[in-house]
Amino acid sequence: MDTVLAFGMPGGWEWIVIGLFLVVFFGAKKIPEIARGLGKGIREFKDATKDIKQEIEQGAQSDEKKP
């Protein structure tokens, strides 16, 4: 049972250590650039999934209209 808990989400201190590691490894100036790039990537992924979903729904609607 203890091994299952070892793979859970990081707690407060773990997030602090991860944050400090990122600042030391990447530098304070690079972190906003990385976050911006990650945000743009997530936005593009969401837009692409929304477009695909609309195409599927339109295809299903056009199939229903055919006799």
Residue frames as qw, qx, qy, qz and C-alpha x, y, z in Angstrom:
[[0.000, 0.885, 0.465, 0.000, 0.00, 0.00, 0.00],
 [0.323, -0.767, 0.086, 0.547, 2.90, 2.38, 0.69],
 [0.411, -0.078, 0.572, 0.706, 4.28, 1.99, -2.82],
 [0.176, 0.694, 0.616, 0.327, 1.01, 3.25, -4.29],
 [0.191, -0.938, -0.201, 0.207, 1.26, 6.44, -2.25],
 [0.511, -0.451, 0.311, 0.662, 4.85, 6.99, -3.40],
 [0.311, 0.199, 0.601, 0.709, 3.65, 7.67, -6.96],
 [0.048, 0.817, 0.552, -0.157, 1.07, 10.33, -6.05],
 [0.256, 0.869, 0.097, 0.411, 1.12, 14.02, -6.85],
 [0.490, 0.173, -0.392, 0.759, 3.97, 16.07, -5.38],
 [0.350, -0.768, -0.479, 0.241, 3.25, 17.92, -2.17],
 [0.039, -0.998, -0.036, 0.045, 4.21, 21.43, -1.11],
 [0.448, -0.696, 0.449, 0.337, 7.91, 20.87, -0.49],
 [0.663, 0.123, 0.615, 0.408, 8.32, 18.89, -3.68],
 [0.368, 0.841, 0.333, 0.217, 6.87, 21.77, -5.73],
 [0.203, -0.949, 0.189, 0.150, 9.28, 24.18, -4.03],
 [0.592, -0.391, 0.587, 0.390, 12.24, 21.94, -4.85],
 [0.585, 0.455, 0.570, 0.356, 11.05, 21.57, -8.46],
 [0.159, 0.971, 0.166, 0.068, 10.65, 25.36, -8.75],
 [0.355, -0.820, 0.366, 0.261, 14.11, 26.01, -7.36],
 [0.661, -0.067, 0.629, 0.404, 15.58, 23.45, -9.72],
 [0.479, 0.705, 0.447, 0.272, 13.90, 25.16, -12.68],
 [0.028, -0.997, 0.050, 0.052, 15.21, 28.58, -11.65],
 [0.481, -0.627, 0.524, 0.318, 18.75, 27.29, -11.21],
 [0.643, 0.099, 0.672, 0.354, 18.71, 25.14, -14.35],
 [0.400, 0.655, 0.505, 0.394, 16.96, 27.51, -16.80],
 [0.235, 0.001, -0.080, 0.969, 17.40, 30.92, -15.19],
 [0.155, 0.542, 0.547, -0.619, 14.75, 33.42, -14.18],
 [0.264, 0.480, -0.244, -0.801, 14.57, 35.01, -17.65],
 [0.212, 0.114, -0.864, -0.442, 13.89, 31.77, -19.54],
 [0.131, 0.272, 0.897, -0.324, 11.00, 30.54, -17.38],
 [0.413, 0.552, 0.279, -0.669, 8.40, 33.05, -18.75],
 [0.365, 0.462, -0.575, -0.568, 9.47, 32.21, -22.30],
 [0.092, 0.035, -0.994, -0.045, 9.05, 28.50, -21.61],
 [0.243, 0.406, 0.723, -0.504, 5.63, 29.09, -20.01],
 [0.412, 0.555, -0.074, -0.719, 4.53, 31.22, -22.99],
 [0.308, 0.327, -0.791, -0.415, 5.60, 28.53, -25.43],
 [0.022, 0.136, 0.973, -0.183, 3.82, 25.86, -23.41],
 [0.331, 0.491, 0.465, -0.658, 0.65, 27.98, -23.33],
 [0.426, 0.499, -0.364, -0.661, 0.74, 28.50, -27.09],
 [0.197, 0.170, -0.944, -0.201, 1.21, 24.78, -27.63],
 [0.151, 0.305, 0.859, -0.383, -1.74, 23.93, -25.40],
 [0.391, 0.546, 0.168, -0.722, -3.91, 26.52, -27.16],
 [0.375, 0.409, -0.629, -0.544, -3.01, 25.12, -30.60],
 [0.072, -0.014, -0.997, 0.022, -3.79, 21.59, -29.40],
 [0.265, 0.432, 0.663, -0.550, -7.20, 22.67, -28.07],
 [0.417, 0.545, -0.140, -0.714, -8.00, 24.49, -31.31],
 [0.281, 0.285, -0.836, -0.375, -7.02, 21.45, -33.37],
 [0.038, 0.187, 0.962, -0.196, -9.16, 19.10, -31.27],
 [0.344, 0.516, 0.405, -0.671, -12.10, 21.51, -31.53],
 [0.398, 0.484, -0.432, -0.649, -11.73, 21.66, -35.32],
 [0.183, 0.114, -0.961, -0.171, -11.59, 17.88, -35.59],
 [0.171, 0.328, 0.818, -0.440, -14.65, 17.52, -33.37],
 [0.408, 0.546, 0.105, -0.724, -16.58, 19.99, -35.56],
 [0.344, 0.373, -0.696, -0.508, -15.57, 18.11, -38.72],
 [0.053, -0.070, -0.994, 0.064, -16.77, 14.82, -37.23],
 [0.266, 0.463, 0.613, -0.582, -20.08, 16.37, -36.14],
 [0.413, 0.537, -0.196, -0.709, -20.60, 17.93, -39.58],
 [0.257, 0.234, -0.875, -0.337, -19.85, 14.61, -41.25],
 [0.073, 0.237, 0.930, -0.270, -22.34, 12.84, -39.01],
 [0.346, 0.541, 0.338, -0.688, -25.00, 15.45, -39.77],
 [0.396, 0.470, -0.469, -0.634, -24.44, 15.20, -43.52],
 [0.131, 0.066, -0.982, -0.121, -24.69, 11.38, -43.33],
 [0.213, 0.377, 0.766, -0.475, -28.04, 11.69, -41.54],
 [0.395, 0.556, 0.031, -0.730, -29.42, 13.93, -44.31],
 [0.244, 0.296, -0.781, -0.493, -28.60, 11.42, -47.09],
 [0.822, -0.022, 0.028, -0.569, -31.51, 9.09, -47.98]]
